[in-house]
Amino acid sequence: AAGQAVCDEAEDFLIERDLECSDCFSKCVQVRRESRDLVPSQPRYALRLYAHNAESINKAELLATIDHPFCIKILYYFNVSQNHMFLYQDGSEVGQFEKAIMMELCHSFTLQGLLAQ
């Protein structure tokens, strides 16, 4: 596959695009599981990448304990090698990051939008 997969011990993900929820401390991107079986519709997830923010893992640990319909579900969080360069699926650079939080992808970014569904 073109670009770089986000590697976990058992799964690989391709970075597709930026999401609007990025901020000055982190970057949030949409990812999909890399398909080895040529399955056309793979689920998408949100991946928040942190460069040097030690609080990110504390935040992930706290959010992972919350089960509420108005909270994004944390799937897992992980560290990567120092200043690991992430790439989009087309090969362009996302940036260097050390920590990541994998979350469900929420297409409705507001509570009002979620309730309207």
Secondary structure, 3 states (H helix, E strand, C coil): CCCCEEECCCCEEEEEEECCCCECCEEEEEEEECCCCCCCCCCEEEEEEECCCCHHHHHHHHHHCCCCCCCCCEEEEEEEEEEEEEEECCCCEEEEEEEEEEEECCCCCCHHHHHHC
